[in-house]
Amino acid sequence: MPSAVAGAVAPPRRRLGLILALLAFAQCIYAVDYSIVFVALPEISTGIGFSAQTLQWVVSAYAVAFGGFLLLGGRAADLFGRRRMFTFGLFLYAVSSLAGGLAGDPTTLIIARAVQGIGGAFLAPATLSLVTTTFAEGPERNRALAIWGGAGGSGMILGSLLGGVLTGAFGWASIFFANVPLAGGAMLLAFAIIPKDTDQGASGRKFDLPGALTATVGLTLLVFTLVQGPESGWASPTILITAAIAVAVLAVFFTIESRGRDPLLPLGLFRNRNLSTGTVVTFIFMGTFGALPYFFTLYFQTVHGYSATKSGIAFLLPCVGVLIGNLSGGKLATRFGVRATLIGALFLGLVGTVAFAFSVSPSGSYLQLVPGVFILSLGQGTVFTAMYAAATTGVEAEDQGIASGVAATGQQVGAAVGLAVLVAVANSGHEGLTGEALRVATSDGVRSAMWATVAGIILIMLTALNFRRTPVVPAAEEPGRQEDVVPPSDLLA
């Protein structure tokens, strides 16, 4: 039977499908928001006057704020209520999206993107912990995570599709305005669908304010350092100072956590091998697979001259591949075990990325990309579901929020670091190039970034070997096949 949502009244069976649909929709919203700006970046740059050096902060401001506030968002979900933090995150999304669409200068847009990142930091762990505490660990949770992961993994690709179509038809501001009714509507539905949070004060747990402040400041400075390092130079005064402050503040944070009676981040959580391994896996995954939409866009627009609309349409293929992989991931994890599924999917992604690297060429056609892009997208989608199923296994219900925050911190920091590193690899030696020379160099740079991604995927495979083996449930014994458990069709209802 599904476990009751921690801190809430157990939801009626008939409502479970609606809860899962809403959580998947929210996951899709913030996944779309990460990648939707990629295709629109050229329009944003010319529309409100970004320089080549500052344009990356349309993406990076979101990643820095998201990564910096995730531990705070995760523990807030545990202590103050998951529905409350879920709706608060959606509220921040709606307000900041409206501000972003109305922005008339770079500073306003960067601030709006940062607030979107903070919204995501509250929304992401609340959403994942609602899934993992509503559905029982094992096949039932695997199916729920497959649907949730399908929304998230495909949302990253779908964002690029929507970004291209909306930008081409209505201008760059439309990619922000579109979020307002989506996030606002999901927020209102949450009050009707998700059970009300119970009084968290009765548990006697207190909020660790010193830990929250030091974690947020330290992580924000760390992500800023890692994102800005390739641009400013690792030996620049700004990078050295922010890195030193980040390390010092995080050292204070871990000291506080080791001595606190009710810490923001219980360090004992890292004794869960799956969670600690899963955090590393999500970090490298987002630093490799997560950066692919950026390079797809760069290749389509800069090398082959696609318009924003045409670039968006070109993302249909990877979107389909990721969706199929997401929806297959839960079934495969139940049938073959999470670790085996994860390693198999990573191998599939490795093969696809190698094929894509070989097909990148200044004179190549889209058809040449199809095999590699589709195969790597299948692997990407399956990994997205399986890695979260693995990372959250064995975590107590009252710590699911902070555990989700830890895993998502690895995801967001990895996204920021990976994109910065791969962009530096792709842009190496491009200074002063224009016209045809720049087009050829960009194609070569994308190929180099793909080979770096291949190395990263191999590293993920080696790391994933540290996951504990999960028992394989015979088909006849799957809880989802018993009469007293919600069948898969009801989860999809």
Helices and strands as residue ranges (DSSP letters): G 13-15, H 16-48, H 57-80, H 82-102, H 106-134, H 139-170, H 174-177, H 179-193, G 200-203, H 209-232, H 237-259, G 267-271, H 273-288, G 289-291, H 292-298, I 299-303, H 308-314, H 316-336, H 338-359, H 366-391, G 397-399, H 400-427, H 435-464, G 475-477, G 479-481, H 488-491
